Amino acid sequence: MRMLGLFLVLPVFTLYGLEFTPSRFWVGFAFGSYGLAMAAAEMPLGRLSDRIGRKKVLLWGMSLFSLGSLMSAIPPWLPRPIQIGELILGRLIQGSGAITATAFATVSDHVERERRSTAMAVLGIPIGASFILGVIGGPIIAARF
């Protein structure tokens, strides 16, 4: 579900961002800030999941992603000068909920070695399907709202 939420905005993000600022730089930065935060958080959260448990990190990551998603949705209701900043902050918080490594580690913890590669492939299928659905569905949803 997390990946679908990301991929739905992929084809329309630039148009959304340009509603808040004429600066293509800041729109690009807002788009890339998710990946920046994710890259910075993925390894530390993976290590943290080794220490405190996978479930806690997965729940924390999904909570951060949800909070960031909410924050990314509210800029239209804010004063214009802070809209793009709110969008960037929301995207940074979304990315900070990086749980991909923890999700794969959880599968590895619970699946016997002989079946692990199949389980990892099955975990990857929804990611690919989310990309396809998001790229097709994002513009359709955006056109209706």
PAKEDREN-359714 format. One record per residue: residue in three letters; y, x, z of N, C-alpha, C in turn. Coordinates in steps of 0.2 Angstrom, whole numbers, plus 5000, padded with zeros to 4 digits. Layout:
BEGIN
ALAYXZYXZYXZ;...
***
This chain:
BEGIN
MET499450045000500050005000500650045000;ARG500650105004501250145004501350174997;MET500850194994500950224987501250174982;LEU501050114983501250054978502050044980;GLY502150044986502950034988503350094985;LEU503050154984503450204981503450204974;PHE502950184971502950184963503250124960;LEU503350064964503750014962504450024961;VAL504750074965505450084964505550144958;LEU505050174957505050234952505450214946;PRO505250164942505650154936506350124936;VAL506550104942507150064943507650104948;PHE507350154951507750184956508450214954;THR508550244948509150264946509650204945;LEU509450154942509850094942510150074948;TYR509650064953509750044960510250094963;GLY510150154963510650204966511350204963;LEU511350194956512050194953512450134955;GLU512150084958512550034961512950054967;PHE512750114970513050134976513550194975;THR513450224970513850284968513850304961;PRO514450324958514350344951514150414950;SER513950444955513750514955512950524954;ARG512850544948512150554946511750604951;PHE512150654953511950704958511650674964;TRP512050624967511850594973511250544972;VAL511250514967510650474965510050514964;GLY510150564961509550614960509350644967;PHE509850654971509650684978509350634982;ALA509550574981509250514985508550504983;PHE508350514976507750504974507250564976;GLY507550624976507150684978507050694985;SER507450664989507450674996506850644999;TYR506450594996505850574999505350634998;GLY505250664992504850724991504950784995;LEU505650794996505850845001505550845008;ALA505750785011505450765017504750765018;MET504450735013503650735013503350805013;ALA503650855009503450925008503550955015;ALA504050945018504250975025503750945030;ALA503550885030503250855035502450855035;GLU502250865029501450855028501050895032;MET501250965032500751015035500851005043;PRO501450995045501550995053501250925055;LEU501250875051500950815054500150815053;GLY499950855048499150875048498950905054;ARG499350965056499150995062499250955068;LEU499750915068499750875074499150825075;SER498950795069498350755069497750785072;ASP497750855071497150895074497150895081;ARG497750895084497850905091497850835095;ILE498250785092498250725096497850665093;GLY497550675087497150625084497450595078;ARG496950585073497150555066497550485067;LYS497250445071497450375071498250375073;LYS498350415078499050415081499550435075;VAL499350485072499850515067499850465061;LEU499250435059499350385054499750325055;LEU499750305062500150245064500850265064;TRP501050325066501750355067501950365060;GLY501550385055501850395048501950335045;MET501550285046501650215043502250185046;SER502350195052502950165055503650195053;LEU503650265052504150295049504250275042;PHE503750275038503850245031504150175031;SER503850135035504150065035504850065037;LEU505050105042505750105044506250135039;GLY505950185035506350215030506450165024;SER505850125023505950075018506450025019;LEU506449995025506949955027507649975027;MET507750045029508450075028508650085021;SER508150095017508250105009508450035006;ALA508249985009508449915006509049885008;ILE509349915014510049885016510649905013;PRO510649965009511349985007511749935003;PRO511449885000511949834997512349795001;TRP512149785008512549755013513049795017;LEU513049855015513449905019514149915015;PRO514649945018515249965015515050015009;ARG515450015004515250064998515250135000;PRO515750165004515750235005515050255008;ILE514750215012514150245015513450225012;GLN513450185007512850155004512450215002;ILE512650264998512150314996511950355001;GLY512350365006512150405012511550365016;GLU511650305016511050265020510450265016;LEU510550265009509950265005509550335005;ILE509950385006509650455007509350455013;LEU509650435019509350435025508750395025;GLY508750335022508050295022507550335018;ARG507750365013507250405009506950465013;LEU507350495016507150555021506650535026;ILE506850475029506350445034505750425031;GLN505750395025505150375022504650435021;GLY504950485018504550545017504350585023;SER504650575028504450605035503850575037;GLY503650515035503050485037502450505033;ALA502450575031501950605026501250595030;ILE500850565027500150555030499550565025;THR499750585019499150595014498650645017;ALA498850705019498350755022497950725027;THR498350685032497950655038497450605035;ALA497650565030497150515028496550555025;PHE496650605021496050635018495650675023;ALA495950705029495650735034495250675038;THR495450615039495150565042494450545038;VAL494550545032493950535027493450585028;SER493650645028493250705029492950705036;ASP493250685041492950675048492450625048;HIS492450575044491950515045491450515040;VAL491450555035490950555029490550615029;GLU489850605029489450665029489650715023;ARG489450775023489650825018489450805011;GLU488850785011488550765004488950715000;ARG489250665004489650615001490350625001;ARG490550675004491350685005491750684998;SER491450714993491850724987491950654984;THR491350614984491450544982491950504986;ALA491950514992492350474997493150494995;MET493250564994493850584992494150554986;ALA493650544981493850514974494050444975;VAL493650414979493750334980494450334984;LEU494650374988495250374992495850384986;GLY495650424981496150434976496250384971;ILE495750334970495850284965496450234967;PRO496550214973497150174974497750204973;ILE497850274973498450304972498550304964;GLY498050314960498150304953498350234951;ALA497950184954498050114952498750094955;SER498950124960499650104963500150124958;PHE500050184955500550214950500550164944;ILE500050144941500050104936500350034937;LEU500150004943500449944945501149944946;GLY501350004949502050014951502550014945;VAL502350064940502750074934502750004930;ILE502249964930502249904926502649854930;GLY502449844937502749794941503449804943;GLY503649864944504349874947504849844942;PRO504849854936505349824932505349754931;ILE504749724932504649654932504949624938;ILE504849654944505149624950505849634950;ALA506149694948506849704948507149654943;ALA506849634938507249584933507249514936;ARG506849504941506849434944507249434950;PHE507449484953507849484959508549514957;
***
